[in-house]
């Protein structure tokens, strides 16, 4: 059985991810959490759609079969890839742990 | 979404020659066009930005346009096949691969306009169908049991068109316990009307396309007069042919013949030879493959199958929209036809850059004084990656990219248009590997402005658009150069590159034919100076064919970093019978050519090089002129560093020359930069760059025995660092130092008796 993300054990990685959603070096614990979150288990796959490269992004969901259309979530627009990564992380955190993260990407601790 | 796209009729042309562009519009009925020189195609605001130079030409201005479609799906056609008006029996061996798809064709002699004739097909779930259409309407028989995917079946369909009597019989080649896939069914339908021509694996449609495609292999299709039982099939397939049965034979297509062509041979008396459409895969194991030989050239009778795919595409066949007669004095270099149909916005891109290269004049009398530097445009690698859609077909690549998978407008359009055909990295809808890639179709990632899901954080550019970093740098530094493409080299050989003292590669020259490999090696061994400006070069062997111009073949055999894996027994190229796969596995590791070879890959972040002791060797003094730095390339548009994406290193056991200097090596890679699988036997637990010191790029230099030299950056990301800080940085300086010395005709020392210092 692969690693199960548990809020009590893995909550410490949430802030590390929010500080730098896209970065070269992560703690092994955070990388494990991300790898588990990103495993494809069938179903829809989340994608990042650049409506304007380097400026405007939305999240999309690609269905399991290519015959079906990509669903574009254009009600939530991000100005950076990092902000979109944070949104997706929060959704997956909730899927895995049941917890809701009530923090925005822009609210960095001073 | 894309509202305009197109492709050229070829990727290179000489001044004075004409090049044709095929353009499709999704809105409006006209577009603007202009010829441009491509300087920098990367839109990253952290870099120099987009740069194109308009070249006035007769193409400038408005042109009419319309929507052009692509008709994907492979098939065999015999246009003149006479109507099957009297009783007949069809036998074939069949291996279906995508039974969830509905309405597939095994054999059709069907008039779609009048809905008459004969159609033998497969219904969703793998059920054989026989449809007869005639004066009494259309009637269909469906087999009561289904075929199972990727199992061989002997199929017999006996039809009396006059009475509508149909018998369907199929039995598996291997009878598994508990399986329930045998059929022997007699049905009466209505009388079949007459139709002519014949197709396998597809049906001609009323709109002029070919549809209702089959996914899977067919082997030994046979038609004989009269209705006969299934048990006769064995006797029919034996050689020499039974004389009695021979008198009844209408056709027997033996796909084991002419495997390297687009023709199929009918060994029956009427010689109804077939033509293949859309390049189905040949050199495929047949129903009777035993494995006693893996080469179709040596044992063709075991390779009598053709694998048809509903998503094969050879030639989009678009009409020409614009033709340009290139000016006689147009300098060699990278160009594009820039087309546009309005302003782009967040929902749609309304412009396209249709890329091509201008080579030197072909006529020696017109060549004039040429630059001594040549950029070898890696068009084989561009074609290999053409419409790379693993982010769509592979699923689960997010974990490899270590961040969300990026889709731009081109990728969304690609998703909606599977008929565009995949790259050599993709799998067909039925899960089999794409073994052929053609340039006779729009290639969305062979264009400036394309930002790739694969290109490293930052600019996210790959192959062609990453190579524009080098075009920009060469222009900024004032270096004049000619361009020869891989395909030119394949055809023209050594003589084409003989005049050049220096050849610079692109960022990722991964795919090479034997002719290209031999020409390049000959050039190096005769004193050429190679600047290998990338990583993971000279990795895979590819093949071309005169029967399918514009297409390239690959077999992902045995080993290597492979997104799909060729089946055992299918490692030999159908185009030319050569054994496919890694050049390393053929005994010609990349190290033999460029001094370094593939060691690691990681697609998110790049790192820096640290100076090594060999940097202070007098032989390398010219390289580090003005570069006292310990750390090189801790900056860049491709992943933030000069060492990234794919890395090479010096390995003398694999053929790196023993005199290669290790000038600097990268370090500081994350655990996501991973050792490649051909570098280990048992799987070690320390595959990542944070724990494995073999995971590194070696900046390398060595002289050759003929007085030439090799310089290797060993990194795909290197060129992304060239423009940093207004081109004033140590990556740019090192590159310039090397290029200037390489352009100096003074030979490099070949004897250790010299002190190694250059003049």
Interface residues (C-beta under 8 A of the other chain):
Chain A: X21 X22 X23 X24 X25 X26 X28 X31 X34 X35 X38 X39 X40 X45 X46 X47 X48 X49 X50 X51 X52 X53 X54 X56 X59 X60 X62 X64 X66 X69 X70 X81 X84 X85 X88
Chain B: X43 X44 X45 X346 X347 X391 X392 X393 X395 X396 X398 X399 X402 X403 X404 X405 X406 X407 X408 X409 X412 X415 X416 X418 X429 X449 X451 X457 X604 X605 X607 X640 X670 X671 X672 X690
